[in-house]
Amino acid sequence: MRKSLFLLAIAAFALASCGDSDDSAYMKTVNGKAGEVIVILDKTNWDSEVGTSVRDVLAKDYPMLPQREPSFTLINISENAFSDLFKGHRNILYFNISDKVAENGVFVKRNVWAQPQIVITVDAKDAHIADSLVRADGEVIFSAIDQIEKERIARASRKFEESSVRSVVAERFGGSPYFPKGYSIKKVADGFIWVSSEKTYINQGILIYTIPYDGVQFPSMETVIAEQNEVLKNNVPGMFPNSYMTTATAVTPTMTSYKYKDKSYVEIRGLWEVANDYMGGPFVEHVIYSKDPNKLLVIQGFVYAPRYKKRNLIRQVESVVYSFEWAENFQNK
């Protein structure tokens, strides 16, 4: 289990965001599609090492999808084309490459021209330095954009929330994610709740359940997967007899530890499938210490969308999982 660089990214994000506008509440709302990043960089550098580095950082494969999809969709435009329309975009990576630059660096700000917006500026005296900065601070750049993408979805979940669902989950587990409109309770069992948003050819689900914990050592990924497979087998049936949801074995899941604000948790990403059937898709889950010292709480989100790309769909589900709070910390809209 590798230690995440998430804290480093968020710390840099917080420090560099100190110059954010106090007038963000009066700004226009951002435009652009989820997962898009506008990259302001001249074509010469876009087609050379700098552009390659940007693509390596932001267009790398989104983790644990059945088919390859980039983490972000990049749109390159030149500075001359950077009009007011583009200034209102949700995610902007701006390159200022000039020998007149006073200080080389990567600087992150929110809500410069719209809200909720992130603008990351790379100031460099030349293209070689710009390339080095992107490679050195790539995790910070990626995490800052990924973070605000999740925040936007979580904010919408709170604003347009199915609060009755949160109440049911919180009553049984002491806390809950914030579920947006369209989610409903599909199943309630002992120590298990299944919340689902089902549309034509798209199913986004959140499973909340507990697994045993000895109170001493956090279990290995293999132990967590074995426990969750038992829960899934007993609670998430397939369409046919003796079919049920389980963790796919063709690709080994990943397990990463995180600490953000007052939350410590383990994130597991992988693929799920239905035993004795042909259904499957991606999942992401958080495993946290529960109110019961002898149990761990699992909030597992999954997507089934055989006809569609899944990056944005799993990111939406991940944002719901990410929004989990204990009942005493619930926020008003």
N, C-alpha and C positions, 0 to 999 in steps of 0.2 A: 504494500500500500504506500504509494508515493505521497509526499507532503505537497500540498497545493501551493502555487504561487499566488493564489487568489488574494490573500491578505496584502501582499506587496502591491498588487494592482489596485486594490481599493484604497490603500494608503496613499499611493501616488495620485489616484483619482481625487481623493479628498483634498490633498495639498494643492494640487494644480487647479482645483475648482474654486479656490478662494476668491477669484475675481468675477464670479458669476453675477449676472445682473440681478438687482433687487426688484426689477420691474417685470419679472417673468410672468407674473399673474396677468399682466395686461398685454402680453405678446400673443400673436396668432399661433394657432396650433400647427405643429409640424406637418409636412406632407411627405409623400413617398411611401413605398410599400415596406412591410415588415421584412427585415433582413437585408435591406439595401444599404449600401454605403457609397456616398459620392466622394470620389477621390480627385482633388484638384491638383493636377500634375501635368506638365507639358508632355506632348506625345513622345518627344525624344527620350525623356527619362522614363516614361511609362513603358516604352519598348526596350528599355535597358535594365541594368541591375536594380535600380530603385523600384521599378514596377514589378520586377520579379520578386523582390523581397516583400512588397505589399501583398502580392498574390499568395506568396508562401504563408504569410501571417493570417490574412483575413479570408482567403478563398480556399484554405485547406479543407479537406473533407470534414463534414460535420460528423461527429463521432457516433458510431453504432446505428447506422441506418442500413436497411436492406440493399438499397442502391446508392451509389455515390452521389452526393450533393454538396456543393460548397457551403462552408459555414455562413458566409455572407455573399450576396450578389453585388459585385463591384461595378460602378458606373464611372468611367474616367471622362473628365472634361478639362479643358484648359482654363487658365485663369481668366482669359478674355471672355469666355462663355459663362463665367460664374455670375449669373444674373440674380435678381431678387427671387425668382422662382426657385433656383437651386439653393439660395441662402435659407430658405424655409424647410430644407430637407431634414429629416430626423437624425441622420448620422453623416457627419462630414469629416473627412481626413484631408487637411489642407497643407500643401507643401510650399514653404517659402524658402527657396534655394537661391541665395544671392551672396556675393562677397561683402555685401553691406550688413549682413546679419551680425548683430552684436553678441549674441550668445547662442551657441548650438544647443538644441534640446527638444524634447517632446513635451508639449503643454496641453492640458486637458481642461476644457471649460464646458459648462452647461448653459443652455438657454441664451445663446448669443444673439440669434435672429428670430427664434421661435421657441416654443416649448411643448413638450419636454424634449429638448435637443441636446446632442453632444457634438462638440467641435474639437477635434484633435489637430493641433498645429505642429508640424515638424519644421523647425527653423534650422537651417544648415548653410554653411558658407559655400559648400559645393556638393555635387551629387554623391561623391564618395562618402562624405560625412553623413548625408541623408540616408544612404543605404546602411551605414553602420548603425545609425540611430534606430532605424526600423528593426533591424535584426536584434539589437541589444534590448530594446524596449517593446518588442513584439507582443510579449505576454500582457504588458500593461495596456497597450493599444487594443488588443483583442478583448481583454476582460472588461475594459471600460465600456466598449460598445455592447458586448454581450450583456453586461449588467443593466444598462439602461433599456435594452430591448426587453429584458425580463421585467423591469420595473414598470414599463408602459403597460404590459399585459396585466401585471398584478394590480396596477392602479385601476384599470378598467374593470377587473374582477371585483374590486371593492365598490366601485361606483355603480356597477350594474350587477349586483350580487343576488344570488339565491340564498338569502340569509337563513331561510328555514333549513336548508341543507347543512349549513355550518352549525346550527343549533343541535341537530341530531348527532353530528359527528362529535362535537365538543362534549355533549352529555355523556358519551361513552368513553371518550379518550382523554378528556380534559383540555383539549385544544383541537384546532381544525385549520385547514386551508380556507381561503376565500374562494367560493365557487361562483363563476359568472352565470348569467342567465343562460338557460338551456341545459344546465346540469340538474340531475334528479337522482334520488336514491333508487338504486336498482336492487340492492340486496343488503339485508342486515342479518348477521349471524353472531354467534358468541365470539367476541374479540375480533370482529371483521365487519367492514362496511365497504360496499361497492357503490361508487357514485359515477354516473355515466352521462355523457352528451352524445346522442346518437342522431346522425343525419344520414341521408342517402349515401351509401358507400363510404361513410366516415364515422368511426367510433373512437371517441376520446374518453378514456376511463381513468379514474383515480381509485386505487385500492388502499384502504387504511386498515392495518392489522398489527398484532403484536407477535413477537417471537421470544423464546426463552433467553434469559441472560443470567449468568452465574454471579453477576455483581463484582467480578474481579477483573477479567480480561475481555476486551472487546473481541467478539468472535471473528474468525477468518472469513474471507469472502465465500469460501467453499461451504462453511457452516451456515452462513446467512442464506446462501442460495438453496441449500438442502432444506432448511426450515421453511423458506418461502415456497418452495415447490410443493411441500406438504400442504401448506395453506391454500395454494392455488388449486391443487388437485381436489381438495375438499369443498371449495367454494366457487370456482369459476369453471363451470362445465362447458363443453363444446356443443355443437349441434347434433352430434351422433352419439350413440351409446359408447361408453368407455372412452370418450374424448374429453379433454380438459386442458386448461392453460398450464404451461410450464415454461421454464427457462430454456431457450435454445442452447444446444451444446456445440453447434458448428463453429461459433465464434465465442471466444472466452470473454466474459464481461470484464469491465474495468471497475476498480474501486479506488476512490480518492477521499482523503480526509479534508474537511474544511472547518474553518472557524470564522464566523461573520457576526459582528456585534455580539450578542449574548448567546449565539447559537453555535454549538459544536455538533457536527454531524458527519456521516459518511455518505458519499454519493456512489451509487452503483448504476452503471449504464450497460445495457446489453440488448439482446433480441429475445423476444418471446415467440412461442409457437403453440399450436394446439396438438397435443398427442393424438395420434390416429386421425388426423385431419390435415388440411393444407393451409390453415390460417396462420398468420404471424405478423410481426412488426417490431418496432423499437419500444424500449421502456427506459425510464429513468426513475430512480427512487432515492429517497433520503432515509437513512436509518439513524435514529436519535434515541437518547436515553428517555424513557417514559416516566410517568409519575410513579409507576410501580418499579421498585428497585430490582425486581426479578424478571423484568421484561424490557425489550427494546421495541420502540414504535417504528413501523415502516409505513411511509407514504409513497406509494408506487404509482406512477403515471404511465399509461401506455396508449398507443395509437394503432388503429387498424384502418387502413385506407388504401386498398389494393389498386385503385385507379389513379391515385394522386401522389405527388411528391410529398414527402413527410417532414422536411426540415422545419417549416413554420408550424406544422401541427404539433410536433413533439416539443418545440420550443414553447408553444402555448400551454401544453400540459405541464412542462417543467416549471413554468412560471406559477401555475396553481400549486404545485408541490412546494415550490420555493416560498410561497406566501404563508405557509403554516405558522401559526402562533398559538401559544398557550392561552387559555380563556382569559386569564387575568390581564393579558396584554392586547386583547382585541381592540381594534381601532374603529372609531366612528367613520362614516363615509366623508 
